[in-house]
Amino acid sequence: MPTPLKTEFEYYVSHQNELVAKYRGLFVAIRGNEVLGAFNSELEAVRELSKKYPAGTFMVQKAEPGKDNYTQSFHSQVTFA
């Protein structure tokens, strides 16, 4: 089963240094192996790109240095028995 946005995530990670050099502090939109644009906010990026591309077909990532800037932890109070 393919992982959604895996290509986009791998592109960001492998090009992080150059993306940060060019777009630091902005939200970079990636689809496939292509940067679609840079935006001032995540919401702006999603609003603009949703006019042209279906949700779930592009990734928006803030261009910042370091691994901690593309690693997310999600916490839930759901318990499985």
C-alpha positions as a Markdown table, in Angstrom:
| # | Residue | x | y | z |
|---|---|---|---|---|
| 1 | Met | 0.0 | 0.0 | 0.0 |
| 2 | Pro | 1.5 | 3.4 | -1.0 |
| 3 | Thr | 2.1 | 6.0 | 1.7 |
| 4 | Pro | 0.4 | 9.3 | 0.9 |
| 5 | Leu | 2.8 | 12.1 | 0.1 |
| 6 | Lys | 5.9 | 9.9 | 0.6 |
| 7 | Thr | 7.4 | 11.3 | -2.6 |
| 8 | Glu | 6.8 | 14.8 | -1.5 |
| 9 | Phe | 8.2 | 14.2 | 2.0 |
| 10 | Glu | 11.3 | 12.5 | 0.6 |
| 11 | Tyr | 11.8 | 15.4 | -1.8 |
| 12 | Tyr | 11.6 | 17.9 | 1.0 |
| 13 | Val | 14.1 | 16.0 | 3.2 |
| 14 | Ser | 16.6 | 15.5 | 0.4 |
| 15 | His | 16.3 | 19.2 | -0.7 |
| 16 | Gln | 15.8 | 20.8 | 2.7 |
| 17 | Asn | 19.1 | 22.8 | 2.7 |
| 18 | Glu | 18.4 | 24.4 | -0.6 |
| 19 | Leu | 14.7 | 25.0 | 0.2 |
| 20 | Val | 15.6 | 26.6 | 3.5 |
| 21 | Ala | 18.3 | 28.8 | 1.7 |
| 22 | Lys | 15.7 | 30.0 | -0.8 |
| 23 | Tyr | 12.4 | 30.0 | 1.3 |
| 24 | Arg | 13.3 | 30.1 | 5.0 |
| 25 | Gly | 10.3 | 30.9 | 7.1 |
| 26 | Leu | 7.9 | 30.4 | 4.3 |
| 27 | Phe | 5.5 | 27.5 | 3.7 |
| 28 | Val | 6.7 | 25.5 | 0.7 |
| 29 | Ala | 4.1 | 23.6 | -1.4 |
| 30 | Ile | 5.4 | 20.4 | -3.0 |
| 31 | Arg | 3.6 | 18.1 | -5.4 |
| 32 | Gly | 5.6 | 15.1 | -6.6 |
| 33 | Asn | 9.1 | 16.3 | -7.1 |
| 34 | Glu | 8.1 | 19.9 | -7.8 |
| 35 | Val | 7.9 | 23.0 | -5.7 |
| 36 | Leu | 4.6 | 24.6 | -6.6 |
| 37 | Gly | 5.2 | 27.8 | -4.6 |
| 38 | Ala | 6.1 | 29.5 | -1.3 |
| 39 | Phe | 3.5 | 31.1 | 0.9 |
| 40 | Asn | 3.4 | 33.3 | 4.0 |
| 41 | Ser | 1.1 | 30.8 | 5.9 |
| 42 | Glu | 0.0 | 27.2 | 5.7 |
| 43 | Leu | -3.6 | 28.3 | 5.3 |
| 44 | Glu | -2.8 | 30.5 | 2.4 |
| 45 | Ala | -0.9 | 27.7 | 0.7 |
| 46 | Val | -3.7 | 25.2 | 1.1 |
| 47 | Arg | -6.4 | 27.7 | 0.0 |
| 48 | Glu | -4.5 | 28.6 | -3.2 |
| 49 | Leu | -3.5 | 25.1 | -4.1 |
| 50 | Ser | -6.9 | 23.6 | -3.4 |
| 51 | Lys | -8.2 | 25.7 | -6.3 |
| 52 | Lys | -6.1 | 23.7 | -8.7 |
| 53 | Tyr | -5.2 | 20.3 | -7.0 |
| 54 | Pro | -7.3 | 17.9 | -4.9 |
| 55 | Ala | -6.6 | 17.7 | -1.2 |
| 56 | Gly | -4.1 | 15.1 | -0.3 |
| 57 | Thr | -2.1 | 15.5 | -3.6 |
| 58 | Phe | 0.3 | 18.1 | -2.3 |
| 59 | Met | 2.3 | 18.7 | 0.8 |
| 60 | Val | 2.9 | 22.0 | 2.6 |
| 61 | Gln | 6.0 | 22.3 | 4.8 |
| 62 | Lys | 7.5 | 25.3 | 6.6 |
| 63 | Ala | 11.1 | 25.8 | 5.3 |
| 64 | Glu | 13.2 | 25.7 | 8.4 |
| 65 | Pro | 16.6 | 23.9 | 9.1 |
| 66 | Gly | 17.0 | 20.7 | 11.0 |
| 67 | Lys | 15.3 | 17.4 | 11.4 |
| 68 | Asp | 13.0 | 18.7 | 14.2 |
| 69 | Asn | 11.3 | 20.9 | 11.7 |
| 70 | Tyr | 9.8 | 18.1 | 9.6 |
| 71 | Thr | 9.2 | 15.6 | 12.4 |
| 72 | Gln | 5.8 | 15.7 | 14.0 |
| 73 | Ser | 4.5 | 13.9 | 17.1 |
| 74 | Phe | 0.8 | 13.3 | 17.5 |
| 75 | His | -0.7 | 12.7 | 20.9 |
| 76 | Ser | -4.0 | 11.2 | 21.6 |
| 77 | Gln | -5.9 | 10.1 | 24.7 |
| 78 | Val | -7.3 | 7.1 | 22.9 |
| 79 | Thr | -6.8 | 3.8 | 24.7 |
| 80 | Phe | -6.8 | 0.4 | 23.0 |
| 81 | Ala | -7.7 | -2.7 | 25.2 |
